[in-house]
Amino acid sequence: MNFYKYHALGNDYIVMRSDEGAGDLSSEQVVRICHRHFGVGSDGILLHHSKNANGQFPMTIYNPDGSVAEKSGNGLRIFSRFLWDKEEVGDEPFHVLTDSGAVESCVFERGTQVRVEMGTVSFSSDEIPVVGESREVLREPIEVDGSSFEFSAATIGNPHCVIIRDKISRDEAKRFGPYLEVEPRFPKRTNVQFMEIVDRNNIKIEIWERGAGYTLASGSSSSASAAIAHRLGLCDSDVTVHMPGGMLSIVVKEDFSILMTGGVTRVAEGEISPEMISWTV
């Protein structure tokens, strides 16, 4: 099985092709390949499928715990760059098909920048989902591990829980993220962002990603956080999201659809040895 490794602001993914031996990846194989010590090491795997009859490029997104994710903003940018590197796409917009639907993507600046139409953010409890009566989930109380917070929730094809703090820290995300991810009111688990409002056009976030853990950067987390900040009247529609791995540009349109722009870096490519896949501790 061949692999192609990229990172987007420190959030690294392995791209594999279904026509190069990766068509039947098991969750156990995904976990082994993503392992930082026993495998190649990554925050997930993007599985490339053949172009469909509608001209879309389907992909499956695997978390490093072997579960499947509906959408990943950084994953979409990386997958788009991979298609561009392989000359399957050019400089014109094209469509990538994820488990949560198709998105439009465009690669520019000689592959180093990718712009993605991420879809429309919803704050509806039925769509995210969040248990309880139908409502927009904004500024609700939540308590985990003996501490109380106020959270807002959203979906952009995958669920997000955003907590606004005066100051954010990596330690806080690592401490409370695991509890919030599996809190019972989120039946599909949730991605978690601790958000600090810098000014009308800048926010900072620390991220605990569902199925992956603490993460340096996330496109869908940036999209959801910027949308919530705008929905609450704390930021304008043009937001730069600052993360430990770098910055993303997010534009929140009137209907809360999201335009995300950011960089991608190619890291390496190679061949995965069958010995690594079959080896057991």
QUIZIUR-V275294 format. One record per run of one state. SS is the DSSP state (a for helix, b for strand, c for the rest). FROM is the first residue (numbers start at 1). LEN is the number of residues. If there is no record, write none. Layout:
BEGIN
((SS | FROM | LEN) (SS | FROM | LEN))
END
This chain:
BEGIN
((c | 1 | 1) (b | 2 | 7) (c | 9 | 2) (b | 11 | 7) (a | 18 | 3) (c | 21 | 6) (a | 27 | 8) (c | 35 | 9) (b | 44 | 5) (c | 49 | 8) (b | 57 | 7) (c | 64 | 4) (b | 68 | 2) (c | 70 | 3) (a | 73 | 13) (c | 86 | 8) (b | 94 | 5) (c | 99 | 2) (b | 101 | 8) (c | 109 | 4) (b | 113 | 8) (c | 121 | 1) (b | 122 | 1) (c | 123 | 1) (b | 124 | 1) (a | 125 | 4) (c | 129 | 7) (b | 136 | 1) (c | 137 | 3) (b | 140 | 5) (c | 145 | 2) (b | 147 | 9) (c | 156 | 3) (b | 159 | 6) (c | 165 | 5) (a | 170 | 12) (c | 182 | 9) (b | 191 | 9) (c | 200 | 2) (b | 202 | 8) (c | 210 | 3) (b | 213 | 3) (c | 216 | 3) (a | 219 | 13) (c | 232 | 6) (b | 238 | 6) (c | 244 | 2) (b | 246 | 7) (c | 253 | 4) (b | 257 | 7) (c | 264 | 1) (b | 265 | 7) (c | 272 | 2) (a | 274 | 5) (c | 279 | 3))
END
